[in-house]
Amino acid sequence: PMYFLLSNLSFSDLCYSTVVVPKTLGNFLAERKAISFTGCATQFYFYAVFATVECLLLAAMAYDRYVAICNPLLYPVLMSRKVCIWLVVASYLVGCANGLIHTNTTFRLPFCTSNVIDHFFCDVPLILKLSCSDTLVNQVLLFIISSLIGLCSFITIFVSYMYILISILRIHSTEGRYKAFST
C-alpha cells in the first residue's frame, strides 16, 4: 500500500509541476509573455486538481503509516488494496470537484478589460482583479474550500504522527524503537 500511494503521489507531483513549467519555458522564447483566457482556465483547473490531490494523498500516506505502526495486526484489513484504491480515487474525485468549482466560479465572472493575462501562471488573485463584478463570493468560497482541504489534511497528518510518536515512546527496548522509527 505504501508504494502504491507513493507512486500516485509521484504521478501527482509530476502533473502538478507540468501544469506550470511548459508555459514558463515558452515564455523564455516568446516576445509577448502572456497567457490566454482559455489557457489560464485550463492551467488553473489542473493546478487546483493536483494541489488538492497532493494534500489528500499525503494525508492518506500518514494514515497508512499510522495503521502500520499502531495497528500492525489490522493493517491488512484497514489498508487493503481496495481501501488504497478507494483513497486514491477519492483524492482525485475531490481534486476534480475542487478544480471544477473554482474554475467555474472564477471564469464565469464578467471581465471588463482584456482576457489576456500578462503572467506565466494563472493565480486566482490576478484573475479576480480583472473582473468588474463583486468577487467576494469567489474569495470566500476559495478560502473556505482551500482551508477545509488544507486543515483536514494537516490534522490527519498531525494526529497520525502524534499517535505514531506516542506508540514509539511506549516501546521500552532500543531495538524496538529503532525498528518502529525505521518503518
SULZI-V573233 format. One record per pair of residues at least 4 apart in sequence whose C-alpha atoms are under 7 Angstrom apart, sorted by the first residue. I is the first residue (numbers start at 1). GAP is how many residues later the second one is. D is the distance in Angstrom with one decimal. If there is no record, write none. Layout:
# SULZI-V573233
i-><I,I>
gap-><GAP,GAP>
d-><D,D>
This chain:
# SULZI-V573233
i-><1,1,1,1,2,2,2,3,4,5,5,5,6,7,8,9,9,9,10,11,12,12,12,12,13,14,15,15,16,16,16,17,18,19,19,19,20,20,21,22,23,23,24,24,26,27,33,33,33,34,34,34,34,34,35,35,35,35,35,35,35,36,36,36,36,37,37,37,38,39,40,40,41,41,41,42,43,43,44,44,44,45,45,45,45,46,46,47,48,48,48,48,49,49,49,49,49,50,50,51,52,52,53,53,53,53,54,55,55,55,56,56,56,57,57,57,58,59,59,59,59,60,60,61,62,62,62,63,63,64,64,65,66,66,66,66,67,67,67,68,68,69,69,70,70,71,74,75,76,79,79,80,81,82,83,84,85,86,87,88,89,90,91,92,93,94,95,96,97,98,99,100,101,102,102,103,104,105,106,109,109,110,110,110,111,111,111,112,112,112,113,123,124,125,126,127,128,135,136,137,138,139,140,141,142,143,144,145,146,147,148,149,150,151,152,153,154,155,156,157,158,159,160,161,162,163,164,165,166,167,168,168,171,171,173,174,175,176,177,178,179>
gap-><4,78,80,83,4,59,62,4,4,4,52,56,4,4,4,4,45,48,4,4,4,38,41,42,4,4,4,35,31,34,35,4,4,24,27,28,4,101,4,4,4,97,4,96,4,6,85,86,87,82,83,84,85,86,4,5,81,82,83,84,85,4,79,80,81,4,78,79,4,4,4,82,4,62,66,4,4,79,4,59,78,4,54,55,58,4,53,4,4,47,50,51,4,46,47,49,50,4,45,4,4,43,4,38,39,42,4,4,95,98,4,35,97,4,31,34,4,4,94,97,98,4,27,4,4,95,98,4,97,4,15,4,4,94,95,98,4,5,8,4,7,95,111,94,97,4,4,4,4,4,5,4,4,4,4,4,4,4,4,4,4,4,4,4,4,4,4,4,4,4,4,4,4,4,40,4,4,33,32,22,24,21,22,23,19,20,21,18,19,20,17,4,4,4,4,4,7,4,4,4,4,4,4,4,4,4,4,4,4,4,4,4,4,4,4,4,4,4,4,4,4,4,4,4,4,4,4,4,4,4,9,12,5,6,4,4,4,4,4,4,4>
d-><6.2,6.7,6.7,6.3,6.0,6.9,6.9,5.9,6.4,6.1,7.0,6.5,6.1,6.2,6.1,6.1,6.4,6.4,6.1,6.2,5.9,5.9,6.9,6.3,6.3,6.1,6.2,6.9,6.1,5.3,6.7,6.2,6.6,6.0,6.6,6.2,6.4,6.5,6.1,6.1,6.1,6.1,6.7,5.7,6.2,5.3,6.2,6.5,6.9,6.4,5.5,4.3,5.3,6.2,6.1,6.1,6.0,5.4,6.5,6.5,6.3,5.9,6.8,5.0,6.6,6.2,5.3,5.8,6.2,6.0,5.9,5.3,6.1,6.4,6.8,6.4,6.0,6.8,6.1,6.9,5.9,6.2,4.8,6.7,5.8,6.1,6.8,6.0,6.1,6.9,6.8,4.9,6.2,4.2,5.2,6.6,5.1,6.0,6.6,6.5,6.3,4.9,6.0,5.1,5.7,5.3,6.1,6.5,6.8,6.0,6.2,5.7,5.9,6.1,6.9,6.6,6.3,6.3,5.1,5.7,5.3,6.2,6.8,6.3,6.2,5.3,6.0,6.2,5.9,6.2,6.8,6.2,5.7,5.3,6.8,5.8,4.9,6.3,5.8,4.9,5.7,6.5,6.7,6.4,6.4,6.2,6.0,5.5,5.3,5.6,6.1,6.3,6.1,6.1,6.1,6.3,6.0,5.9,6.1,6.4,6.1,6.0,6.0,6.0,6.1,6.0,6.1,6.0,6.1,6.2,5.8,5.8,6.1,5.9,6.9,5.8,5.9,6.5,6.6,6.3,7.0,5.8,6.2,6.5,5.9,4.4,5.5,6.9,6.2,5.4,6.7,6.6,6.0,6.2,6.8,7.0,6.5,6.2,6.1,6.0,6.0,6.1,6.0,6.0,5.9,5.8,6.0,6.2,5.9,5.7,5.9,6.1,6.0,5.9,6.1,6.1,5.9,5.8,6.0,6.2,6.1,6.2,6.2,6.0,6.1,6.1,6.2,6.1,6.3,6.9,5.8,6.4,6.4,6.0,6.4,6.1,6.1,6.2,6.0,6.1,6.4>
